Amino acid sequence: MTKVNVGGNTFQDVTFPLVFENRYFMLEPSSDKDIWTIFFLQGRETILEVLKNQPQENLFTEIITNPTGIITVSDRESGKFLYNIRPGNKSTSIFGSLQGQETEIKITDREIRVGSNIFQANHVIGSYIGIVVDKNGGIGMGGALPPEIQKLLIT
């Protein structure tokens, strides 16, 4: 049984606590720091973007890490900012772009905040997906995994 805490919310046996802009954020259980692995779908292909807080080279996104460890991801073709994460300290902030406008998705020790929407003190059990942030900034719970992502979990 895996159990992680993201923003004051407990995710028990949840594979992807956060899905944002077709990106699947997986958090590994750890007592001292956040360890993120992030996938996204490009057509029917699953692309690994970040593996255990380490950027992964791919054809679709440009990923850089600054000296303090902040990972910034942008679209390789247009240069458009997509998101950044601050891994490693249990109060990670994720900032992303929704409809071309930067929207803060802030994860603190107490809550997950997407714009003015707040997800706080919830306990999600036994779901592949915890929180889904839609393209308009709405927050929902759960959902089905696309077959391409399901294949990753089987192998």
C-alpha positions in Angstrom: 0.0 0.0 0.0 1.5 3.3 -1.1 0.6 6.5 0.6 1.7 10.0 -0.3 0.8 13.4 1.0 0.4 16.2 -1.6 -0.7 19.6 -0.3 -2.4 18.4 2.8 -4.2 15.8 0.8 -3.6 12.1 1.3 -3.4 9.8 -1.7 -3.5 6.1 -0.8 -2.9 3.7 -3.6 -3.2 6.5 -6.2 -0.8 6.3 -9.1 -1.0 9.9 -10.3 -2.0 12.4 -7.6 -2.1 15.2 -10.2 -3.0 15.4 -13.9 -2.5 18.8 -15.5 -2.7 19.7 -19.2 -2.4 16.1 -20.3 0.6 15.5 -18.0 0.6 12.8 -15.4 2.5 13.7 -12.2 3.6 10.6 -10.2 5.0 11.2 -6.7 7.1 8.5 -5.1 6.7 7.9 -1.4 9.5 9.5 0.5 9.9 10.9 4.0 12.2 13.8 3.3 11.6 15.1 -0.2 9.3 15.1 -3.2 10.4 12.8 -6.0 8.4 13.5 -9.2 8.1 11.5 -12.4 6.1 13.1 -15.2 4.6 11.7 -18.4 2.6 13.3 -21.2 0.8 12.0 -24.2 1.7 13.1 -27.7 -0.8 11.5 -30.0 -0.7 7.8 -29.0 2.9 8.0 -27.8 3.8 8.3 -24.1 6.7 10.7 -23.5 8.7 10.7 -20.3 9.5 14.3 -19.3 10.9 14.0 -15.8 12.2 10.9 -14.1 12.8 11.1 -10.4 13.3 14.9 -10.5 15.7 14.6 -13.5 14.8 16.1 -16.9 14.5 13.7 -19.8 15.4 14.7 -23.3 12.6 14.4 -25.8 11.5 15.8 -29.2 8.6 17.9 -27.9 9.7 19.8 -24.8 12.7 21.8 -23.7 13.5 21.1 -20.1 16.0 23.0 -18.0 17.0 22.9 -14.4 18.4 26.0 -12.7 21.1 25.9 -9.9 18.4 25.7 -7.2 16.7 22.7 -8.7 13.7 24.3 -10.3 12.7 22.4 -13.4 11.1 24.5 -16.2 9.4 22.9 -19.2 8.4 24.7 -22.4 7.2 23.7 -25.8 10.2 23.0 -28.0 8.6 24.3 -31.2 6.9 27.5 -30.0 9.0 28.2 -26.9 5.8 28.6 -24.9 6.1 28.0 -21.2 4.2 24.9 -20.0 5.0 24.5 -16.3 7.7 24.4 -13.7 8.2 22.4 -10.5 10.3 22.9 -7.4 11.0 19.4 -6.3 12.7 18.2 -3.2 11.3 19.9 -0.1 7.8 18.6 0.6 6.2 22.0 -0.2 6.5 21.9 -3.9 5.0 24.5 -6.1 3.9 23.8 -9.6 3.2 26.7 -11.9 1.5 26.1 -15.2 -0.1 27.7 -18.2 -3.8 27.4 -18.9 -5.1 28.7 -22.2 -1.8 30.5 -22.7 -2.0 32.4 -19.4 0.3 31.5 -16.5 -1.8 30.1 -13.7 -0.3 29.2 -10.4 -0.8 25.6 -9.2 0.6 25.9 -5.8 1.2 22.8 -3.6 2.0 23.7 0.0 2.0 21.6 3.1 -1.7 22.4 3.6 -3.4 22.7 0.2 -3.4 22.4 -3.6 -4.5 25.7 -5.1 -5.3 26.2 -8.8 -6.0 29.9 -9.3 -8.8 30.5 -6.8 -9.9 26.8 -6.5 -8.6 25.0 -3.5 -8.3 21.2 -2.8 -7.6 20.7 0.9 -7.7 18.0 3.6 -9.0 15.2 1.3 -8.3 11.6 1.4 -8.3 9.8 -2.0 -8.1 6.0 -1.9 -7.5 3.5 -4.7 -7.7 5.5 -7.9 -5.3 5.8 -10.7 -5.8 9.5 -10.8 -6.2 11.8 -7.8 -6.8 15.4 -9.0 -7.4 16.5 -12.5 -6.9 20.2 -13.5 -8.8 20.9 -16.6 -7.8 23.4 -19.3 -10.0 26.1 -17.7 -8.5 25.7 -14.2 -11.3 23.6 -12.7 -10.4 20.9 -10.2 -11.9 17.4 -10.4 -11.2 14.0 -8.8 -10.5 10.7 -10.4 -10.8 9.6 -14.0 -9.8 6.8 -16.3 -6.2 6.4 -17.5 -5.7 6.4 -21.3 -4.5 3.0 -22.6 -1.1 4.4 -23.4 -0.5 5.3 -19.8 -2.0 2.0 -18.5 0.6 0.1 -20.6 3.4 1.9 -18.6 2.0 0.5 -15.3 1.9 -3.1 -16.6 5.4 -3.3 -17.9 
